[in-house]
């Protein structure tokens, strides 16, 4: 790309995030995301469902072939980072009241470090893992570049979440 610098952040201006993901049943997906999580429903066709997910666009696409279930959060998951811990606690209560499938209960990761955060994992009816979290220090969301901590994948003990 001519005229651009490697340091230019093309995502710096305000933008909405979009994620398309597979589901095996649109009715179950709608029940989970709208009734269970409280997302707003957008357009729906026979093949797809648009959702407002924290102000961002999710599109659940019907995948008629069987989906390969994941045994844990890796390699793929998506979710939201809450600015207020109370919002994460409210979501946990809602998930429990709605009987949503828990992937991992609310827990604190990396306590006492700059990366400390609370995290909760849910699993939708198609086996998609969702993570909801709150960082004690908001600079850890996109900053703290001096540390290598990202995730806690068993194949890489040096990563943290």
C-alpha positions in Angstrom: 0.0 0.0 0.0 1.7 3.1 -1.1 1.7 6.2 1.1 1.0 4.4 4.3 3.1 3.8 7.3 3.4 0.5 9.2 2.5 2.5 12.3 -0.8 3.7 10.8 -3.7 2.3 12.7 -6.5 1.9 10.1 -8.9 1.0 12.9 -8.4 4.1 15.0 -11.6 5.8 14.0 -14.8 4.8 15.6 -16.2 1.7 14.0 -18.5 -1.1 14.8 -17.2 -4.7 14.9 -18.9 -7.4 12.8 -18.6 -11.1 13.3 -20.2 -13.9 11.3 -20.3 -17.3 12.9 -21.9 -20.7 12.3 -25.0 -22.1 14.0 -26.8 -25.4 13.4 -30.3 -24.0 14.4 -31.4 -20.4 14.0 -34.3 -20.7 16.4 -32.0 -22.0 19.2 -29.5 -19.3 18.4 -32.2 -16.6 18.6 -33.4 -18.0 21.9 -29.8 -18.1 23.3 -28.7 -14.7 22.1 -32.0 -12.7 22.4 -33.8 -14.3 25.3 -30.8 -15.7 27.1 -28.2 -12.9 26.7 -30.6 -10.0 26.0 -29.2 -9.1 22.5 -31.5 -7.2 20.2 -32.7 -9.1 17.1 -32.1 -7.5 13.8 -33.0 -9.0 10.4 -33.6 -12.7 9.9 -33.8 -14.9 6.9 -34.0 -18.6 6.4 -30.2 -18.7 6.5 -29.0 -16.0 8.8 -29.8 -13.9 11.9 -28.5 -10.4 12.7 -27.9 -9.6 16.4 -26.9 -6.4 18.3 -24.2 -7.7 20.6 -23.2 -4.8 22.9 -23.6 -2.4 20.0 -21.7 -4.6 17.5 -23.1 -6.7 14.8 -23.1 -10.5 15.0 -24.5 -12.6 12.2 -25.4 -16.2 12.9 -25.2 -18.1 9.7 -27.0 -21.5 9.4 -24.5 -24.3 8.7 -26.4 -27.4 7.8 -23.3 -29.6 8.1 -22.5 -30.9 11.7 -20.3 -28.4 13.6 -17.1 -29.8 15.2 -17.5 -29.1 18.9 -14.6 -27.5 20.7 -13.5 -29.0 24.0 -12.4 -25.7 25.5 -12.0 -22.0 24.8 -9.3 -22.6 22.2 -8.9 -22.2 19.3 -11.9 -19.9 18.9 -14.1 -17.8 21.1 -15.6 -14.3 21.0 -17.3 -12.0 23.5 -17.4 -8.6 25.2 -15.2 -6.7 27.7 -17.3 -4.8 30.2 -16.1 -1.4 31.5 -17.8 -2.0 34.8 -17.4 -5.2 36.9 -21.0 -4.9 38.0 -22.1 -5.4 34.4 -20.2 -8.7 34.3 -21.9 -9.8 37.5 -25.3 -8.8 36.1 -24.6 -10.9 33.0 -23.5 -13.9 35.2 -26.8 -13.6 37.1 -28.8 -13.4 33.9 -27.1 -16.4 32.4 -27.8 -18.5 35.5 -31.4 -17.4 35.6 -31.9 -18.2 31.9 -30.2 -21.6 32.3 -27.5 -20.9 29.7 -24.7 -23.4 29.4 -21.6 -22.5 31.3 -18.2 -23.2 29.8 -16.3 -21.9 32.8 -17.7 -20.1 35.9 -16.8 -16.5 36.7 -13.2 -16.5 37.9 -10.3 -14.1 38.4 -7.3 -14.6 36.2 -3.8 -13.2 36.8 -4.7 -11.7 40.2 -2.3 -9.1 41.4 -0.8 -8.4 38.0 -1.4 -5.7 35.4 -3.4 -8.2 33.4 -5.8 -9.1 36.3 -9.3 -9.7 35.0 -12.5 -11.5 35.8 -13.8 -13.8 33.1 -16.9 -15.9 32.4 -17.4 -18.4 29.5 -20.7 -19.5 28.1 -21.4 -22.0 25.3 -24.2 -21.4 22.8 -26.4 -24.2 21.5 -24.2 -24.7 18.4 -21.0 -25.1 20.6 -19.7 -21.5 20.1 -17.7 -20.3 23.1 -18.3 -16.8 24.4 -16.1 -14.9 26.8 -17.2 -12.0 28.9 -14.7 -10.2 31.0 -13.7 -7.1 33.0 -10.1 -5.9 33.5 -9.1 -4.3 36.8 -6.8 -2.0 34.8 -8.3 -0.9 31.5 -4.9 -0.4 30.0 -4.5 -4.1 29.9 -7.3 -4.4 27.2 -5.1 -3.1 24.4 -2.0 -2.0 26.1 0.6 -3.5 28.4 2.7 -4.3 25.4 5.8 -4.9 27.5 4.3 -8.2 28.7 3.8 -11.3 26.6 0.9 -12.5 28.6 -2.0 -13.6 26.3 -4.3 -16.5 27.1 -3.6 -19.6 29.1 -3.4 -22.2 26.3 -1.9 -25.4 27.6 0.5 -25.5 24.6 2.0 -22.2 25.6 2.5 -21.7 29.4 4.0 -18.3 28.7 0.7 -16.8 27.5 -1.9 -15.4 29.9 -5.4 -14.1 29.3 
